[in-house]
Amino acid sequence: MLGRTARRSRRVAREWRVFRGIGRPVGAVVMGVGAAIAACAAMAMLWDWLDPSPTIPRGGEFACFAAAAVALVAGAGIFYWGREHRKASLTRREALLAVALIWIGAGIFGGLPFVLGAGLSPADAFFEAVSGFTTTGATVITDIETRLSRSMLLWRSMTQWLGGMGIVVLFVAVFPSLGAGAKHMYRGEAPGAQADGFRPRIAETSLTLWKLYALLTLVEIVLLGTFGMDPFEAICHGLTTMSTGGFSTRDASVGGFGVPAFEYIISVFMLVGTVNYGLFYTMLRGRSLRVFMRDVEFRTYLFIVVLSVALFTLINLRVHPEIAESFRYALFMVATTISSTGYGTDDYTAYPQASLALLILLMFVGGCSGSTAGGIKVERIVIMAKQTLAQIHRSFEPTKVHIVRVGRTVLPKSILADVTSFFVIYMLCVGVGILAIVAIEGVPVGTAFGATLTCLSNMGPAPFHEAAGFADNFAAYSGVSKVLFSMAMLLGRLEFFTLFALLLPDFWRR
């Protein structure tokens, strides 16, 4: 009997893969999250001591330090568990699993400060942290100005800044010793053709992108401070603008300042953050701005932005009769929507129905591939449009070979299949999400659609919430729905394939 049990155990061990190698990258990132929480708490404590604010609550630092200690200890334990796995690099399967667990772990341990320092429930804290790291910008906190101290506000903003360029990309830049595994992890977080467009030295590329990202963030912080924004709030908004995240220090978001200069600065940097960072990388290498206008996706993105701003300006003259004022609100609304940031300056639910329809379309489209924005991405929209046009031509010219190109590049069938599969999965997830939320919450279909689209596209604003009597946040949903929304945000951030691969039995077998 014992012999049979031992043989069965050995057979099972041979059948299933051992993923112990993921312990090192996952443990290292969890420790990194703990270190970042502690750094935010220390900075906030120092700021409160040197420049106490009469409007921002004090405290929360010790809760952050406690959360940081838990993350550091847990991360060290996970790292120690994977210490014996000394292979030169991770396999593709290990890299996919590591990426998925890194993002889930970041949500779990990143939410601890909100549980200990802001009094949120575990489901609410997990939602808030995942919304931060995925740069979705949806929130369950309805009283930001009275509930969150500087340490909470800074950590909340930091989650978006770290998640914007990607915590995995940062890890690859800091720990280049993963070898080929670094490339697999990079692709797991940023799947598609863009991951192949950079130089083979992924660690060097990642570090360059992070330097550029940090520089643009610093420039925005300086500009906001120059035009009169409080330095602490300028830092928070700089972190959440360049990441196209949308967490604000005010309940009324950017509109709570009432300063047009802030709105213009933030609008410009939201649009900059929506551009493919690969173009910035190529520009730095070639020292030429021509790379932008040669890129089909960028030209299409620019056309969409200009056309949308013009349409919003004209349509919203009913709400904002002054043309300059209507343009300002239109520019901000287009920038915050197409970039998936989610900031607000006024009540978009009061806009004409044509404006809301355009808003929904922009939420589907999103920003450029290789950027911090969410949505389907402009590149995929371009490819699907060209593929559809080629299919129409085939209907009356079946013997002619129709090639799909983007610029001068002929797209292989594998890329076309990837784009088609992505769109099908995306729409299926929207449909399943609507069914699940309607069944659990009993809200109107429009409300469930807006909330699901927001989370899957990592957008922030949730249209049609007023149909259910909800405010423009997720506080009224049940804990089960918040966990589902959190998973939807992770699916959208990792673009579906990375997480869905884990559901296949073949993934785990040898």
C-alpha positions as CSV (number, residue, x, y, z in Angstrom):
1,M,0.0,0.0,0.0
2,L,2.8,2.4,1.0
3,G,4.7,1.4,-2.1
4,R,1.7,2.2,-4.4
5,T,1.3,5.6,-2.7
6,A,5.0,6.4,-3.2
7,R,4.8,5.4,-6.8
8,R,1.7,7.5,-7.4
9,S,3.4,10.5,-5.8
10,R,6.4,10.1,-8.0
11,R,4.2,9.8,-11.1
12,V,2.3,12.9,-10.2
13,A,5.6,14.7,-9.6
14,R,6.9,13.7,-13.0
15,E,3.6,14.8,-14.7
16,W,3.3,18.3,-13.2
17,R,5.9,21.0,-13.7
18,V,7.9,22.5,-10.8
19,F,7.7,26.3,-10.8
20,R,9.9,26.9,-7.8
21,G,12.1,29.3,-9.9
22,I,9.4,32.0,-9.8
23,G,10.2,32.4,-6.0
24,R,13.1,34.7,-6.7
25,P,11.4,37.3,-9.0
26,V,8.1,37.2,-7.1
27,G,9.8,37.5,-3.7
28,A,12.0,40.3,-4.9
29,V,9.1,42.3,-6.2
30,V,7.1,41.8,-3.0
31,M,10.1,43.1,-1.0
32,G,10.3,46.0,-3.4
33,V,6.7,46.8,-2.7
34,G,7.4,46.8,1.0
35,A,10.4,49.1,0.6
36,A,8.3,51.5,-1.5
37,I,5.6,51.6,1.2
38,A,8.2,52.3,3.8
39,A,9.8,55.1,1.7
40,C,6.4,56.8,1.1
41,A,5.7,56.6,4.9
42,A,9.1,58.1,5.8
43,M,8.7,60.9,3.2
44,A,5.2,61.8,4.4
45,M,6.3,61.7,8.1
46,L,9.1,64.1,7.3
47,W,6.8,66.4,5.2
48,D,4.3,66.5,8.1
49,W,7.0,67.5,10.5
50,L,8.5,70.2,8.3
51,D,5.3,71.6,6.7
52,P,2.1,70.5,8.5
53,S,-1.0,71.0,6.4
54,P,-4.3,72.2,8.0
55,T,-6.3,70.5,5.3
56,I,-4.7,67.0,5.0
57,P,-5.2,64.6,7.9
58,R,-2.1,63.5,9.8
59,G,-1.0,60.0,10.7
60,G,-1.0,56.6,8.9
61,E,2.8,56.3,8.9
62,F,3.0,53.5,11.5
63,A,0.3,51.6,9.6
64,C,2.4,51.9,6.5
65,F,5.5,50.8,8.3
66,A,3.6,47.8,9.6
67,A,2.4,46.9,6.1
68,A,5.9,47.4,4.8
69,A,7.3,45.0,7.4
70,V,4.7,42.3,6.5
71,A,5.6,42.7,2.8
72,L,9.3,42.6,3.4
73,V,9.0,39.4,5.6
74,A,6.7,37.7,3.2
75,G,8.8,38.6,0.2
76,A,11.9,37.4,1.9
77,G,10.2,34.1,2.6
78,I,9.1,33.7,-1.0
79,F,12.6,34.6,-2.2
80,Y,14.1,32.0,0.2
81,W,11.7,29.4,-1.0
82,G,13.0,29.8,-4.6
83,R,16.6,30.1,-3.5
84,E,17.6,26.6,-4.7
85,H,16.4,27.2,-8.2
86,R,19.7,28.4,-9.7
87,K,18.9,28.1,-13.4
88,A,20.4,30.8,-15.6
89,S,17.0,32.1,-16.7
90,L,13.3,31.5,-16.4
91,T,11.4,29.5,-19.0
92,R,8.5,31.1,-20.8
93,R,6.0,29.3,-18.6
94,E,7.8,30.3,-15.5
95,A,7.9,33.9,-16.7
96,L,4.2,34.0,-17.4
97,L,3.4,32.6,-14.0
98,A,5.8,35.0,-12.3
99,V,4.3,38.0,-14.1
100,A,0.7,37.0,-13.0
101,L,1.7,36.3,-9.4
102,I,3.8,39.6,-9.2
103,W,0.7,41.6,-10.2
104,I,-1.6,39.7,-7.8
105,G,0.9,39.9,-5.0
106,A,1.4,43.6,-5.6
107,G,-2.4,44.1,-5.2
108,I,-2.5,42.0,-2.0
109,F,0.5,43.6,-0.2
110,G,0.0,47.0,-1.8
111,G,-3.5,47.0,-0.3
112,L,-2.3,46.5,3.3
113,P,-1.7,50.2,4.0
114,F,-5.3,50.9,3.1
115,V,-6.5,48.2,5.5
116,L,-4.3,49.3,8.4
117,G,-4.2,53.0,7.8
118,A,-7.4,54.0,6.0
119,G,-9.8,51.4,7.5
120,L,-10.8,49.8,4.2
121,S,-12.1,46.2,4.1
122,P,-9.7,43.6,2.5
123,A,-11.8,43.6,-0.7
124,D,-11.9,47.4,-0.9
125,A,-8.1,47.6,-0.2
126,F,-7.3,45.0,-2.9
127,F,-9.5,46.8,-5.4
128,E,-7.9,50.1,-4.6
129,A,-4.3,48.7,-4.9
130,V,-5.1,46.8,-8.1
131,S,-6.7,49.9,-9.5
132,G,-3.5,51.8,-8.7
133,F,-1.0,49.3,-10.0
134,T,-3.0,48.7,-13.2
135,T,-3.4,52.5,-13.6
136,T,-7.2,52.1,-13.9
137,G,-8.0,55.0,-11.5
138,A,-11.4,53.6,-10.3
139,T,-11.8,54.0,-6.6
140,V,-13.9,52.9,-3.6
141,I,-12.9,55.9,-1.4
142,T,-15.6,58.6,-1.4
143,D,-13.9,60.9,1.2
144,I,-10.3,61.2,0.0
145,E,-9.7,64.7,1.6
146,T,-10.9,63.7,5.1
147,R,-9.8,60.0,5.2
148,L,-6.3,59.8,3.6
149,S,-3.2,61.2,5.2
150,R,-0.1,62.2,3.3
151,S,1.4,58.8,3.7
152,M,-1.8,57.2,2.2
153,L,-2.0,59.8,-0.6
154,L,1.6,59.4,-1.5
155,W,1.4,55.6,-1.5
156,R,-1.8,55.6,-3.5
157,S,-0.1,57.8,-6.1
158,M,3.0,55.7,-6.0
159,T,1.1,52.5,-6.9
160,Q,0.1,54.1,-10.2
161,W,3.5,55.5,-11.0
162,L,5.1,52.0,-10.4
163,G,2.4,50.3,-12.4
164,G,2.4,52.8,-15.2
165,M,5.7,51.8,-16.8
166,G,5.3,48.4,-15.2
167,I,6.6,46.8,-12.0
168,V,7.9,43.9,-14.1
169,V,9.7,46.2,-16.5
170,L,11.3,47.9,-13.5
171,F,12.3,44.5,-12.0
172,V,13.9,43.5,-15.4
173,A,15.8,46.8,-15.4
174,V,17.1,46.3,-11.8
175,F,17.8,42.6,-12.0
176,P,19.2,41.8,-15.5
177,S,20.7,38.5,-14.3
178,L,17.5,36.7,-15.4
179,G,19.0,36.4,-18.9
180,A,16.5,35.1,-21.5
181,G,13.8,35.0,-18.7
182,A,13.8,38.7,-18.6
183,K,12.6,38.8,-22.2
184,H,9.8,36.4,-21.4
185,M,8.7,38.4,-18.4
186,Y,8.8,41.6,-20.5
187,R,6.6,40.0,-23.1
188,G,4.3,38.6,-20.4
189,E,3.6,42.1,-19.2
190,A,3.6,43.8,-22.6
191,P,2.5,41.2,-25.1
192,G,2.4,41.7,-28.9
193,A,4.8,43.0,-31.5
194,Q,5.9,46.0,-29.5
195,A,8.0,43.8,-27.1
196,D,10.1,42.8,-30.1
197,G,10.7,46.3,-31.4
198,F,13.3,47.2,-28.9
199,R,16.9,46.2,-28.7
200,P,17.8,42.6,-27.7
201,R,19.2,43.9,-24.4
202,I,15.8,44.1,-22.6
203,A,17.3,45.2,-19.3
204,E,19.1,48.2,-20.9
205,T,15.9,49.1,-22.8
206,S,13.8,48.9,-19.6
207,L,16.2,51.1,-17.7
208,T,16.2,53.7,-20.5
209,L,12.4,53.8,-20.6
210,W,12.3,54.2,-16.8
211,K,14.7,57.1,-17.0
212,L,12.6,58.8,-19.6
213,Y,9.4,58.1,-17.6
214,A,11.0,59.6,-14.5
215,L,12.3,62.7,-16.4
216,L,8.8,63.5,-17.9
217,T,7.2,63.0,-14.4
218,L,9.7,65.5,-12.9
219,V,9.1,68.1,-15.7
220,E,5.4,67.9,-15.0
221,I,5.8,68.2,-11.2
222,V,8.0,71.3,-11.7
223,L,5.5,72.9,-14.1
224,L,2.6,72.3,-11.8
225,G,4.5,73.7,-8.9
226,T,5.6,76.8,-11.0
227,F,1.9,77.6,-11.7
228,G,1.0,77.5,-8.1
229,M,0.0,73.9,-7.1
230,D,1.0,72.8,-3.6
231,P,4.3,70.9,-3.9
232,F,2.9,67.8,-2.3
233,E,-0.1,67.7,-4.5
234,A,2.1,68.5,-7.5
235,I,4.1,65.4,-6.8
236,C,1.0,63.2,-6.4
237,H,-0.5,64.5,-9.6
238,G,2.8,64.2,-11.5
239,L,3.0,60.5,-10.4
240,T,-0.6,59.8,-11.5
241,T,-0.6,61.8,-14.7
242,M,2.5,60.3,-16.5
243,S,1.3,56.8,-15.5
244,T,-2.2,57.8,-17.0
245,G,-3.6,56.5,-13.7
246,G,-6.0,59.3,-12.5
247,F,-5.8,59.1,-8.7
248,S,-6.2,62.6,-7.3
249,T,-5.7,64.2,-3.9
250,R,-9.1,65.8,-4.1
251,D,-12.6,64.3,-4.1
252,A,-13.5,66.5,-7.1
253,S,-10.3,65.4,-8.9
254,V,-8.5,68.1,-11.0
255,G,-11.7,70.1,-11.1
256,G,-11.3,70.7,-7.4
257,F,-8.5,73.1,-8.0
258,G,-10.4,75.3,-10.5
259,V,-7.2,76.4,-12.2
260,P,-7.2,76.3,-16.0
261,A,-3.4,76.2,-16.1
262,F,-3.3,73.0,-14.2
263,E,-5.9,71.5,-16.6
264,Y,-3.8,72.4,-19.7
265,I,-0.6,71.1,-18.2
266,I,-2.1,67.8,-17.1
267,S,-3.9,67.4,-20.5
268,V,-0.6,67.7,-22.4
269,F,1.2,65.2,-20.2
270,M,-1.8,62.8,-20.4
271,L,-1.5,62.9,-24.1
272,V,2.3,62.5,-24.0
273,G,1.9,59.4,-21.7
274,T,-0.4,57.9,-24.3
275,V,2.2,57.8,-27.0
276,N,4.2,54.6,-27.7
277,Y,7.4,54.8,-25.5
278,G,9.1,52.8,-28.2
279,L,8.9,56.0,-30.4
280,F,10.6,58.0,-27.7
281,Y,13.3,55.3,-27.4
282,T,13.9,55.3,-31.2
283,M,13.9,59.1,-31.2
284,L,16.6,59.2,-28.5
285,R,18.7,56.7,-30.5
286,G,18.3,58.5,-33.8
287,R,18.1,62.1,-32.6
288,S,15.2,62.8,-34.9
289,L,11.6,63.7,-34.4
290,R,10.7,62.3,-37.9
291,V,10.1,58.9,-36.3
292,F,6.8,60.1,-34.9
293,M,5.3,61.2,-38.2
294,R,6.5,58.1,-40.0
295,D,4.6,55.9,-37.5
296,V,1.1,55.0,-38.8
297,E,-0.2,54.4,-35.3
298,F,0.9,57.9,-34.0
299,R,-0.6,59.6,-37.0
300,T,-3.9,57.8,-36.5
301,Y,-3.8,58.6,-32.8
302,L,-3.1,62.3,-33.5
303,F,-6.0,62.4,-36.0
304,I,-8.4,60.8,-33.4
305,V,-7.4,63.3,-30.8
306,V,-7.8,66.4,-33.0
307,L,-11.1,65.2,-34.4
308,S,-12.5,64.3,-31.0
309,V,-11.5,67.6,-29.4
310,A,-13.1,69.5,-32.3
311,L,-16.3,67.4,-32.0
312,F,-16.4,67.7,-28.2
313,T,-15.9,71.5,-28.4
314,L,-18.8,72.0,-30.8
315,I,-21.2,69.5,-29.2
316,N,-20.6,70.8,-25.7
317,L,-21.2,74.5,-26.6
318,R,-24.7,73.7,-25.2
319,V,-23.1,73.2,-21.8
320,H,-20.2,75.6,-22.0
321,P,-21.3,78.5,-24.3
322,E,-17.9,80.2,-24.4
323,I,-15.8,78.6,-27.2
324,A,-12.5,78.9,-25.2
325,E,-14.1,77.3,-22.1
326,S,-15.7,74.5,-24.2
327,F,-12.3,73.8,-25.9
328,R,-10.6,73.6,-22.5
329,Y,-13.1,71.1,-21.2
330,A,-13.1,69.2,-24.5
331,L,-9.3,68.9,-24.5
332,F,-9.2,67.6,-21.0
333,M,-12.0,65.1,-21.5
334,V,-10.5,63.7,-24.7
335,A,-7.0,63.5,-23.1
336,T,-8.3,61.9,-19.8
337,T,-10.4,59.3,-21.8
338,I,-8.2,58.2,-24.6
339,S,-5.2,58.0,-22.2
340,S,-7.4,56.0,-19.8
341,T,-6.4,58.4,-17.0
342,G,-9.8,59.1,-15.5
343,Y,-9.3,62.6,-14.1
344,G,-12.3,64.9,-14.1
345,T,-12.9,68.6,-14.3
346,D,-16.7,68.8,-14.6
347,D,-19.8,66.6,-14.6
348,Y,-19.6,64.6,-17.9
349,T,-23.0,63.0,-17.2
350,A,-24.5,66.4,-18.0
351,Y,-23.1,66.3,-21.5
352,P,-25.3,65.8,-24.5
353,Q,-25.8,62.2,-25.6
354,A,-23.6,62.6,-28.6
355,S,-20.7,63.5,-26.3
356,L,-21.3,60.4,-24.2
357,A,-21.4,58.2,-27.3
358,L,-18.0,59.7,-28.3
359,L,-16.7,59.1,-24.8
360,I,-17.6,55.4,-25.0
361,L,-15.9,55.0,-28.4
362,L,-12.7,56.6,-27.0
363,M,-12.9,54.2,-24.0
364,F,-12.9,51.3,-26.4
365,V,-10.0,52.7,-28.5
366,G,-7.6,53.7,-25.7
367,G,-4.1,54.9,-26.4
368,C,-1.1,53.7,-28.4
369,S,0.5,50.3,-27.9
370,G,3.7,50.4,-25.9
371,S,2.3,53.3,-23.7
372,T,0.8,53.4,-20.2
373,A,-2.7,53.8,-21.6
374,G,-5.4,51.1,-21.6
375,G,-8.1,50.2,-24.1
376,I,-7.9,48.1,-27.2
377,K,-5.0,50.3,-28.5
378,V,-4.9,52.4,-31.6
379,E,-2.5,49.9,-33.3
380,R,-5.0,47.1,-33.1
381,I,-7.8,49.4,-34.4
382,V,-5.6,50.2,-37.4
383,I,-4.8,46.5,-38.0
384,M,-8.4,45.4,-37.7
385,A,-9.5,48.2,-40.1
386,K,-7.0,47.2,-42.7
387,Q,-7.8,43.5,-42.2
388,T,-11.5,44.2,-42.7
389,L,-10.8,46.3,-45.8
390,A,-8.7,43.4,-47.2
391,Q,-11.5,41.0,-46.5
392,I,-14.0,43.2,-48.4
393,H,-11.7,43.2,-51.4
394,R,-11.5,39.4,-51.3
395,S,-15.2,39.3,-51.6
396,F,-15.0,40.5,-55.2
397,E,-11.4,39.7,-56.0
398,P,-11.0,36.2,-54.6
399,T,-8.0,35.3,-56.8
400,K,-5.9,38.3,-55.9
401,V,-3.5,38.2,-53.0
402,H,-4.4,40.9,-50.4
403,I,-1.6,41.8,-48.1
404,V,-2.2,43.7,-44.9
405,R,0.5,46.4,-44.2
406,V,1.1,48.9,-41.4
407,G,3.3,51.5,-42.9
408,R,5.9,49.5,-44.9
409,T,5.7,46.4,-42.8
410,V,3.8,43.4,-44.1
411,L,1.9,41.8,-41.2
412,P,2.3,38.0,-40.9
413,K,-0.8,35.9,-40.3
414,S,0.3,35.3,-36.7
415,I,0.0,39.0,-35.8
416,L,-3.4,39.2,-37.6
417,A,-4.6,36.1,-35.6
418,D,-3.3,37.6,-32.4
419,V,-5.2,40.9,-32.9
420,T,-8.4,39.0,-33.9
421,S,-8.2,36.7,-30.9
422,F,-7.6,39.7,-28.6
423,F,-10.7,41.5,-29.9
424,V,-12.8,38.4,-29.5
425,I,-11.6,37.7,-26.0
426,Y,-12.0,41.4,-25.1
427,M,-15.7,41.5,-26.2
428,L,-16.4,38.1,-24.6
429,C,-15.1,39.4,-21.3
430,V,-17.2,42.5,-21.6
431,G,-20.3,40.3,-22.1
432,V,-19.5,37.9,-19.3
433,G,-18.7,40.8,-17.0
434,I,-22.0,42.4,-17.7
435,L,-23.9,39.2,-17.0
436,A,-22.0,38.6,-13.8
437,I,-22.5,42.1,-12.4
438,V,-26.2,42.2,-13.3
439,A,-26.7,38.8,-11.6
440,I,-24.8,39.7,-8.5
441,E,-25.8,43.4,-8.0
442,G,-29.2,43.6,-9.8
443,V,-28.1,46.9,-11.5
444,P,-29.2,48.0,-14.9
445,V,-27.4,46.6,-17.9
446,G,-26.0,50.1,-18.8
447,T,-24.4,50.4,-15.3
448,A,-22.9,46.9,-15.5
449,F,-21.6,47.7,-19.0
450,G,-20.0,51.0,-17.9
451,A,-18.3,49.4,-14.9
452,T,-17.0,46.4,-16.8
453,L,-15.7,48.5,-19.7
454,T,-14.0,50.8,-17.2
455,C,-12.1,47.9,-15.5
456,L,-11.3,45.8,-18.6
457,S,-10.0,49.0,-20.4
458,N,-8.2,50.3,-17.3
459,M,-10.1,53.6,-17.8
460,G,-11.2,55.1,-14.5
461,P,-14.6,56.9,-15.1
462,A,-17.6,54.6,-15.0
463,P,-20.4,55.9,-17.2
464,F,-24.1,55.1,-16.5
465,H,-23.6,54.6,-12.7
466,E,-26.3,57.2,-12.1
467,A,-28.8,54.8,-13.6
468,A,-28.3,52.6,-10.5
469,G,-28.3,55.6,-8.2
470,F,-24.5,55.2,-7.6
471,A,-21.9,57.9,-7.5
472,D,-19.0,57.8,-10.1
473,N,-17.1,55.3,-8.0
474,F,-17.2,51.6,-6.9
475,A,-18.0,52.0,-3.2
476,A,-21.6,50.8,-3.5
477,Y,-20.7,47.4,-5.0
478,S,-20.4,44.2,-3.0
479,G,-17.1,42.6,-2.0
480,V,-17.6,39.8,-4.5
481,S,-18.1,42.3,-7.4
482,K,-15.1,44.3,-6.3
483,V,-12.9,41.2,-6.5
484,L,-14.3,40.4,-10.0
485,F,-13.6,44.0,-11.0
486,S,-10.1,43.7,-9.7
487,M,-9.5,40.6,-11.8
488,A,-10.9,42.4,-14.8
489,M,-8.4,45.2,-14.3
490,L,-5.6,42.7,-14.1
491,L,-6.9,41.0,-17.3
492,G,-7.0,44.3,-19.1
493,R,-3.5,45.4,-17.9
494,L,-1.9,42.1,-18.9
495,E,-4.0,41.9,-22.1
496,F,-5.8,38.6,-21.3
497,F,-3.4,36.0,-22.7
498,T,-1.0,36.0,-19.7
499,L,-3.7,35.2,-17.2
500,F,-5.8,33.0,-19.3
501,A,-2.8,30.8,-20.1
502,L,-2.8,29.8,-16.4
503,L,-6.3,28.3,-16.7
504,L,-5.2,25.7,-19.3
505,P,-4.2,22.2,-17.7
506,D,-1.4,21.9,-20.3
507,F,0.3,24.9,-18.9
508,W,1.0,23.0,-15.7
509,R,1.9,19.7,-17.2
510,R,5.4,18.6,-18.3
